[in-house]
Amino acid sequence: MNVDIVQKNRDLRRYGEKSSFDAFFWAAFTLLLAAVTYIYYWEATSEFSDIHLHAAIASGFDFRDLHSITSRIVYPFWHLNFAVLYKLGVPFVWAAAIVCVVYKMLVFMLVQRILYLYLAPELSPKLATLGALAAMFVTAVRIPAVNPRVYIGIGSPNVWHNPTQIVAILSSLLCVFYTAHCVYSYQSGRNLPDAPATLPWKKAVLLAALLLFSVVCKPTFMQAFLPACGVYFLVLWIKNPKHTRFFLQIILAFLPTVVYFLMQYLYYTGVVVPFTSGIAVSLDPARLWIAVRNLLLMAAFPLLALLLTAKKDAFREPALALVLLMAAAAVLEAYLFYETGVRENNGNFNWASMNAAFLLWVIALPRFFRAVQDFRFDQARLREDAEKGVLPSATLSRTQTRLRVQSAGFLAAMFLLIWPLYSGMYYLYYLFTTVNVF
């Protein structure tokens, strides 16, 4: 599925494509809106939830005094949204809940559009809506002996208590797929005989803006995305040394984000302000296993789906390669680094794994849907050929065996799709029945 979804989106709209947001989508949107409004309002009422704590920080913002913002937080996007509503007179709890709901629903809309662009025109937009709806609730696989409370100690593609992770998910989707679009743009220019392999500057500027937006939302996504992009573009550069100008453009696009990210690092390690935390390095093998285990539990379905649907050169697709590299970087980060001081228990080096797990779900779902469609087509064609007797018995036997193996793989993947959905429902049940915000 080597598809530039940014360009495909533009092409479909240019040629008068019927919107993927059909009546079924809006029915699902309405139900999800009611559910997440209830969940986030309940979360915001608890003074122990991250939503309440972040809202309390933002309630002290004074827009006439920039220091009142910069002295409190260096990834202020969610907080600025809250502060605007709060200063306009919206009650504290409702202001916090509304901002969370708005960005959760934007994530839902964006994921549905991404899935649809991968699946169109062969598959129905309803399938994209169902996939996006599932992606809003999946969690780590719940194994009572390992993670009876689902989230704690493991993580989740969807986290209900942390407001900044919601906007981080939105920004990560924008960054990954637009970065992939820039690679496609470079590749198309590289294949023209006389055209220089460079990126239009308006795309470089937009990429820079999206990357900077992501660290203003939350720096944890960039902790893994920066090394992933570093590896990806370095390998591409080594393979294409004559196209140095394009790679310099990419470096320039990332530079403002890197500078701001380093400033955030200095802030939270006590260099800029004295009351924060430090960072330590550990080479304990047990931590490596925990980091790998956590990602496997969060992304069991997408990893199996990618394995089942992998074809020759499949991992050369930019978006897929970037997400897989990001997942690897996130695991290494969770293994190597941990915080000390006042943020010792915040788990900030685990957020990138959660972000990567969500992106793996978005990448894997359309591939799985298409693979199942192709499998059903192959089954139907084999039945027809068998009835007509046009296949040699050896070929028929080999094909039947291959389809049986595929069927077993798809059944296993379906099980790993349903299990995280059940776990997601249990996660919410656990939150409400125990009155535990985590």
Stockholm file with secondary structure:
# STOCKHOLM 1.0

chainA/1-438         MNVDIVQKNRDLRRYGEKSSFDAFFWAAFTLLLAAVTYIYYWEATSEFSDIHLHAAIASGFDFRDLHSITSRIVYPFWHLNFAVLYKLGVPFVWAAAIVCVVYKMLVFMLVQRILYLYLAPELSPKLATLGALAAMFVTAVRIPAVNPRVYIGIGSPNVWHNPTQIVAILSSLLCVFYTAHCVYSYQSGRNLPDAPATLPWKKAVLLAALLLFSVVCKPTFMQAFLPACGVYFLVLWIKNPKHTRFFLQIILAFLPTVVYFLMQYLYYTGVVVPFTSGIAVSLDPARLWIAVRNLLLMAAFPLLALLLTAKKDAFREPALALVLLMAAAAVLEAYLFYETGVRENNGNFNWASMNAAFLLWVIALPRFFRAVQDFRFDQARLREDAEKGVLPSATLSRTQTRLRVQSAGFLAAMFLLIWPLYSGMYYLYYLFTTVNVF
#=GR chainA/1-438 SS CCCCHHHHHHHHHHTTCCCSCCHHHHHHHHHHHHHHHHHHHHHHHCTTSHHHHHHHHHTTCBTTBTHHHHTTCSSCHHHHHHHHHHHTTCCHHHHHHHHHHHHHHHHHHHHHHHHHHHHTTTSCHHHHHHHHHHHTTCCSCCCTTTCTTSSTTTCCSSCSSCHHHHHHHHHHHHHHHHHHHHHHHHHHHHTSSSSCCCCCHHHHHHHHHHHHHHHHHCTHHHHHHHHHHHHHHHHHHHHCGGGHHHHHHHHHHHHHHHHHHHHHHHHHTTSSSTTSEEEEECCCHHHHHHHHHHHHHHSHHHHHHHHHHCCTTGGGSHHHHHHHHHHHHHHHHHHHEEEEETTTTSCTTTHHHHHHHHHHHHHHHHHHHHHHHHHHHHHHHHHHHHHHTCSCHHHHHHHHHHHHHHHHHHHHHHHHHHHHHHHHHHHHHHHHHHTCCC
#=GC SS_cons         CCCCHHHHHHHHHHTTCCCSCCHHHHHHHHHHHHHHHHHHHHHHHCTTSHHHHHHHHHTTCBTTBTHHHHTTCSSCHHHHHHHHHHHTTCCHHHHHHHHHHHHHHHHHHHHHHHHHHHHTTTSCHHHHHHHHHHHTTCCSCCCTTTCTTSSTTTCCSSCSSCHHHHHHHHHHHHHHHHHHHHHHHHHHHHTSSSSCCCCCHHHHHHHHHHHHHHHHHCTHHHHHHHHHHHHHHHHHHHHCGGGHHHHHHHHHHHHHHHHHHHHHHHHHTTSSSTTSEEEEECCCHHHHHHHHHHHHHHSHHHHHHHHHHCCTTGGGSHHHHHHHHHHHHHHHHHHHEEEEETTTTSCTTTHHHHHHHHHHHHHHHHHHHHHHHHHHHHHHHHHHHHHHTCSCHHHHHHHHHHHHHHHHHHHHHHHHHHHHHHHHHHHHHHHHHHTCCC
//
